[in-house]
Amino acid sequence: MATGRALTTEAEREYLRGEHGDQRMYEARSRVKSRINEQLAGDVELFENEAPELLEELRQVVCEDQG
């Protein structure tokens, strides 16, 4: 099975850690925020309607420390 990125690429992870300067870090943050607010929100809506078991798995991962 092929693997890809979830919300970030490997390069974006480096940028978010500040390994390539502040400007790259801010740009990466902006891209990730857009993915969360646009693409991920659309996926959640799809899961709610068509694949609730996937939504539950997502919630378990994202909210695992949320009591």
DANOR-V95360 format. One record per helix or strand. SS is the DSSP state (~ for helix, > for strand). FROM is the first residue (numbers start at 1). LEN is the number of residues. If there is no record, write none. Layout:
BEGIN
ss=SS from=FROM len=LEN
ss=SS from=FROM len=LEN
END
This chain:
BEGIN
ss=~ from=10 len=7
ss=~ from=22 len=29
ss=~ from=52 len=11
END
